[in-house]
Amino acid sequence: MPHYVMLSRLTPEGLKTLSDNPDRLQEVNQEVEGLGATVVNQYALLGQYDFITVLEAPDVGTVARLSASLGRRGTAHYETLAAVPVEEFISSLKG
């Protein structure tokens, strides 16, 4: 199944929500699963982004709906990237 990397930056509202309810992060991950994707790994980051989430999803349309649904909430900004396994990338270069 295709993998995607989602980079997240919390808005001030998102920071307040997470501070008031740290379990909200796990609740959102469950909502992600309800939208058709699976959270494979997730890390809190120190730097430009607050979180990196590795997702599995059946197709880019699922990820687009997921990104739009999460983005409408106004609690974070998202950047989502398709992740290609290195072996597959190398194979594509060979022809």
N, C-alpha and C positions, 0 to 999 in steps of 0.2 A: 504494500500500500504506500502511496506517495507520502513523503514527509515535508513539513513546512516549519519554518522558524518564525516565531512571532516575537517581535521586540516591543515592549510596552513601556510607556512613560505615564506615570500617574498625574492627573490634574490635581489642583488643590483639593477639590471635592473628593477625589479618589484617595488622596493621602488621609483625609479626615475619616473617610469610611473605613479604611484599613486600620487606622489607629484606634478607632472606636470598636471595631470588630475584626480582629486579625483572622478569624476563621472565614471571613468573607472570601478570601483567596481560594480556599478549597471549595466553597459554594460555587464560585464562578467556574472552576474547573469542572464541576459536575454539570453545570449548565452547558459548557462547551461540549461535553459528551452527549447531552440531549440535542445538540444542534448537528450531530453526526460526525464529530471529530473525537480523537482520543489524545489526551495529554500523555506524552511519552516521558518527558522530563521537564523540569522547571527549576530555574535558579533565580534568586534575587541577585541583582547586579549593583556594583558600586561604580557609578560613572554616568554617562549620558542617558542610559536606559535604566529602568527600575527592575524589569524582569525579562528573562528570555525563556520562551516556552517552545518546546519541540512538540509538534503535533503530527498525528497521522490522520489523513482524511482521504476519502475515496476519490476526490477530484477537486479541481480549483474552484468550482462553483460552490462547493460546500464551505471552503475556506473563505470565499468572498462573502457568503451569507453570514458566516460566523463573525468576520471582521466588521461588517456593517452593523450587525446586531449589537456587538460589544461597543462599537464606536458611538452608536446613538445614545448611549447612557451618559456620556460626558464625563466619565470618571477616569478615562485613560485615552491616550493616543497610541495607535498601533501601526507597526510596519511589519508586513508579512512577506516572507521570501520562500520561494520553492527551494528545497534542498535536494540535490542530486547526489546519490552515492558515488564515491570516487571511482569505484570500479566501472559503473555505468558511464560516467563522464569520460574516463580513459577509453572505453570501448567506442564511444561515439566519435572520438578523435581519430580512431583507426579506420573508420569507414563505415 
